[in-house]
Amino acid sequence: MHDFSMAKDMARLVLDRAKKDRAKKITSIKIQMGELSSFTASELEFWLKTSLEGTIARGAKINIEVIKPLVSCGDCGYSGKPEIKKASSRHPIAPELFSCPACKSCKIQVKKGAECLVKSIEVLK
């Protein structure tokens, strides 16, 4: 249910911003979501649409841009795409699931690809 609470928080953020801008309708919401997020883009979209029912954002177009992961290795200094050891997990950003493709170390830091944020909203005033 982490995806549902994330969607509720995003819905609250979007609606608060629209209220501050005195919007009558939210027509579009743009989100950036890392490929390493603990849920999928389709799950987020479903829960966000559900959270926005009955609001001025009902029916808004939801655009989700999926961000590819970028990691750096603490052992060899590699920077790039991680080697993923497991394809699925309840928490796919756990470090033990990745290794460095150069030296196979698990001492990596996620630089991007785990974020989930609202980039913009379009409104009618």
C-alpha positions, 0 to 999 in steps of 0.5 A: 500500500506504499504506492497508495500513500505516495499517490495520496500525498501527490494528490494532496500536493497537486490540489494544494498548489492548484488551490493557491493558484486559484485554479478551477480545473487541473488538466494535466499532471507531469510526474518523474518516477525512477525505475527503481521506485518500489512500485510501477508507473501503472500502479502509481497512475491507478492510485493517483487517479483514484485519489483525485476522483471527486476533485478539480483534478478528476480526469486530468491527464497523468504523464509519467516519465520513467527515469533510468537508474544511475549508480556509483560504486564505492569500491572502484568508482564506476558510475553508470547503470547498475547490474540488478541481481534480482528482477523483483522484490517488495523493496527493489532499491535495497542495495543488496539487489544491485552490484557494480558491473565493473567489480561486482561490489555491492557498495553502490549508491543510487544517484538517480532512478529512485525518485518520485516527484511532481514536475508540473501541473497544468490548470485552467483558471 
